[in-house]
Amino acid sequence: MRLTPSGSQTVGPFFRIGLEHLCAQDSHSRVDDNAEKLTICGRVLDGEGIPVPDAVLEIWHADAEGHYSVEADKSGFAYCFARAATDENGNFSFSVARPVALASSADRKQAPHLAVLIFARGLLRQLMTRMYFPDEPANGSDPVLQLIPEERRFTLIARKNAQQPCVLDWDVVLQGRNETVFFLW
């Protein structure tokens, strides 16, 4: 008898298998010497507020010219890309260069942001969201952020860490009250 997985079966929890290097140290994207380096810390939580211990976040951001780049350097490392795995308490941390505004198709600048994919057990497809920066003047005119009801935008905007000026706090809530806004693609 041959057993074949059906399309309705969920993925995971396999994210630690083959990805232990993500759990051993903080993930970071390549940072220019002139760029402001920020560390983003947070947690991935399920609908009950319980930490998700085996999620992976994939982070993309614009380069210094305001473009997304998928080109890798000689080591195979994508310049504006990072991955971070959650630990047993659902915590993650990664470092990035603060991106600049990026031009949209309508010649309107999008506020600096991170594009974030979330992979976790029980998800048939990864979730896509964005993380915006606090006190960013361009947030008020960002064409994507303006599509989100005002009372839900807080789920996409990181918070300043009172103790550490170069650290931002941002949690991902997968469902329920205060669920992070996710985008279809």
Helices and strands as residue ranges (DSSP letters): H 20-24, E 27-28, E 37-45, E 56-61, E 81-85, E 91-97, E 102-103, E 109-110, E 113-119, E 127-132, G 137-141, G 145-147, G 150-156, E 159-160, E 167-169, E 172-173
